[in-house]
Amino acid sequence: MRIDLRGTIKGQTIELDEPIDLPEGERVELVVLWPELVPVKLTPEELEAAKADYEARCEDPVYRALHPRPPTGHVVTNEMVNRIRETMGY
């Protein structure tokens, strides 16, 4: 049987948006669907800071091996945008 549910991750627990009628301890299979990317508008200063940070990281051969440049040539990645959001309290 398949039931589509939505919820929020809280540590090792998923808090469901709606109640479900399953007995406590029932085993289930979980398929994770990554959230859609939300476009982020950066100020020119934030964009330059993100580019500079990325370029500095790319000087490290280990980082470069683990995070190759995107084939599109874009230097601002989602990882960088998320770091900017965290730093700025978004």
C-alpha positions as CSV (number, residue, x, y, z in Angstrom):
1,M,0.0,0.0,0.0
2,R,1.2,3.5,-0.7
3,I,0.3,6.6,1.2
4,D,1.9,9.9,0.3
5,L,2.7,12.1,3.4
6,R,4.6,15.3,4.0
7,G,6.5,16.2,7.1
8,T,9.5,17.9,8.7
9,I,12.7,16.3,9.7
10,K,13.6,16.9,13.4
11,G,16.8,15.0,14.2
12,Q,16.1,11.3,13.6
13,T,12.3,11.9,13.7
14,I,9.9,13.0,10.9
15,E,7.0,15.1,12.2
16,L,4.1,14.5,9.8
17,D,1.9,17.4,8.7
18,E,-1.2,15.2,9.1
19,P,-2.0,12.3,11.5
20,I,-1.7,8.8,10.2
21,D,-3.6,5.7,11.3
22,L,-0.7,3.2,11.8
23,P,0.0,1.2,14.9
24,E,3.0,2.2,17.0
25,G,6.1,0.3,15.9
26,E,4.8,-0.4,12.4
27,R,7.7,-0.7,9.9
28,V,7.4,1.6,6.9
29,E,9.6,2.4,3.9
30,L,10.7,6.0,3.5
31,V,11.5,7.6,0.1
32,V,13.1,11.0,0.5
33,L,12.2,13.7,-2.1
34,W,14.6,16.6,-1.9
35,P,12.9,20.0,-1.6
36,E,12.8,22.1,-4.7
37,L,15.4,24.8,-4.9
38,V,14.1,28.2,-4.1
39,P,15.8,30.9,-6.2
40,V,17.8,33.2,-4.0
41,K,18.5,36.8,-4.9
42,L,21.9,38.0,-3.8
43,T,23.0,41.6,-3.6
44,P,26.1,42.3,-5.8
45,E,28.2,42.3,-2.6
46,E,26.9,38.9,-1.5
47,L,27.5,37.5,-5.0
48,E,31.1,38.8,-5.1
49,A,31.7,37.4,-1.6
50,A,30.3,34.0,-2.7
51,K,32.5,33.9,-5.8
52,A,35.6,34.9,-3.8
53,D,34.9,32.2,-1.2
54,Y,34.4,29.6,-3.9
55,E,37.5,30.6,-5.8
56,A,39.5,30.4,-2.6
57,R,38.1,26.9,-1.9
58,C,39.0,25.7,-5.4
59,E,42.7,26.4,-4.6
60,D,42.6,23.4,-2.3
61,P,43.2,20.3,-4.4
62,V,41.2,18.1,-2.0
63,Y,38.2,20.4,-2.2
64,R,38.6,20.6,-6.0
65,A,38.6,16.8,-6.3
66,L,35.5,16.4,-4.1
67,H,33.6,19.4,-5.6
68,P,34.5,19.8,-9.3
69,R,33.3,23.0,-11.0
70,P,29.9,22.7,-12.5
71,P,30.1,22.1,-16.3
72,T,27.9,25.1,-16.9
73,G,30.7,27.4,-15.6
74,H,28.5,28.9,-12.9
75,V,30.7,29.5,-9.9
76,V,27.9,30.1,-7.3
77,T,26.6,26.8,-6.1
78,N,23.7,25.9,-3.8
79,E,26.2,25.1,-1.1
80,M,27.5,28.6,-1.3
81,V,24.1,30.1,-1.3
82,N,23.1,28.1,1.8
83,R,26.3,29.1,3.6
84,I,25.5,32.8,2.9
85,R,22.0,32.3,4.2
86,E,23.3,30.7,7.4
87,T,25.9,33.4,7.9
88,M,23.3,36.1,7.4
89,G,20.7,34.5,9.5
90,Y,18.2,33.5,6.8
